Amino acid sequence: MDLQIIQQKIFTVRNHRVMMDFHLAELYHVETRVLKQAVKRNLNRFPEDFMFELTKDEWVKVITNCDKFPVNLRHFPIPPMAFTEQGVAMLSSVLRSQTAIEVNISIMRAFVLMRRIAMNYEELLKRIEELELNTDSRFNEIYQTLTQLLSIPEEQRERRPIGYVPASQSGAKTLPSRKK
């Protein structure tokens, strides 16, 4: 099973990464109704941190943020069930087919991969923050130095030019030109 396909079916609801019942049913090659019946027959295996039913408001938010859902599901009156990683793992004990086992393994790998990506992302954020702090302190030093230089009175800032200065500007005597 392609992990990218599974990753596209993982959403964040109530600060949990979840998969919707209709996507799981599609992956397990069963009807959504069959999946829901199996879960309802075994509700004691699915506490709220494993599976929860979306409220209508949550469902509307998910639909608005993601246009990948089939049209017939967008307007379905009953919000879907959302399964966390642990809930998906529990589904393999409820749906006992070989397909369910193979799909579950792929889904677990997708969740693990997403966790790794998130950890790398957090590490990257830390490094960016450190870099910002470091550059902020350096720019602060430059800003302070420039402020000090600008606060020096004008008469102290005037200096004799450095480098070649034409004789007409320097006030020095010019040498007579040579005749040929």
N, C-alpha and C positions, 0 to 999 in steps of 0.2 A: 504494500500500500504506500502511495506517495505521501511523504510527510508534509509537503507543501499544501496538498489538498486538505489534509487534516488541520494544519495550522490556520488555514483560511476559515475554518469552521469553529474556531475557538474565540470566544468573546469575553469581555470583562463586564460582569454585572455584580453589583453589591461588593465590589473590590475582590471578586473571585474570578478566576479564569474558568469559564464554563463552556459546555457544549449543549446545544439544544436537542430536545428529544427527536425532532424530525430529521436532523442531520445524523444523529446516531442511528436511527432506524434505517436511513438510507445506506450508511456504511455497513450495518449489520445485515442488510438485505432482508429486512422485515418491515411490515407496515408499522406506522407510528402507533396505531391503535394497539397492536400486539405488544409493542414495547411498553406502552403505558399500562396495559393490563398486567404484564409481568411485574412491573414495579409496584403497582397497587396491591397485588397479591403478596408482595414481600416488603411492605412499607417499613417494617421494623429494621430492615437492612439499610434503609436510606434516611438517616437523620438529616436535619436541615443543613449541616455543613457538607453533606454528600449530594443532596438534591433538594431543590426548592422550585415552587411554581412561581413564575414571574407575575407581578401585578400588571394590570392593564397599562399603567403609566410606564413601567419599566419596559414592557413589550413595545410600546409606541416609541420610546427612546431608542431601543435597539433597532427597530425598523427604520427610524429616521437616520440613524448613523450608518446603516448598512443597507445597501440596495441589492444585495446578493440573494435575498429571499425570493422564492417563487411568489407570484402575485396571489395565488389562492391561499397561501399561508399568511400573507400580510393582513388580510381582512378576516381571518378566522376568529370567531368570537372567544374561543378559549385560549388564554396565553399558554405557551409551552412550558414544559418542565426544563429546568437547567441543571445539568449534572457537573459537579466539580470533578477534579481528577480522581478523587477517592470514590465518588459516585460512579464514574465510568469504570473504575476497577471492580466495583461491586456488581456492575451489570454483567460481567463475565460469569459470575456465579448464578445469576438469575437466567440469563440467556445461555443455554448450555451447548450451543452448536460449535462446530469447528471454526466456522466463519467468525463467530463472536470472539473466540479465543485469539485468532489471528489479527482481527481488527483491533482488539483491545491492546495487544502488544504494540501495534503501530501507534495507537493513540497515546499510550504511555510514553513511547519514544518521542512523540511530538511534544508532549508536555515537558519532558526532560530537556529537550532541545530548546524550547522556549524559555525555560528557567535559566539555562546556560547563557542564552542571548541576553536575558535580563541582567544576569550577573555581570556580563561583559559590559553592558550598557552602564550599569551602576559604577563599575570600575572606571570607565571612560569619563563619566560625570565627575568623579572624584579628582581625576587627573586634570580635567579642565578647570575645576574650582581651584586646585593648587596652583595651576599656571596663572589663573586670573589674580590670585592673591599675590603671587610673586611679581607679576608685571605691574599690578596696582602699586605695590610698594616702591618699585623702581621708578615708575612714572611720578609717584609722589615726591621722590627725591629730586627728580628733574624739575618738577614744578616748583619746589621750594627753592632750588638753586636759581632758576629763572626769576622768581619773585625777588630774591635777594639782589640779583644783578640789576633788575629794573628799579629797585628802590635806592640805588646809589645815585647821589646828586649828579646832574648833568655835567658840571665842571670837572668832576673827578673822572667821568667817563671819557672825556676828550683825550685823545692820544695822538702822537705824531704818527703819520702813516708809515706803514712798513712796506719795503720794496722800492722799486724804481719810481722816482718822482722827477718829472721834467724840470729842468733848471728854471724855466719861467715861473713855475709854481713854488719853487723852494726858496726863491729870493737869493740864490747864489749867483755869483758872477759867472758870466759865460766866457768861454775862451774864444779868442779871435779865430775866424776861419782861415784856413790855409789857402794860399793862392797857388795855382798851378803854373 
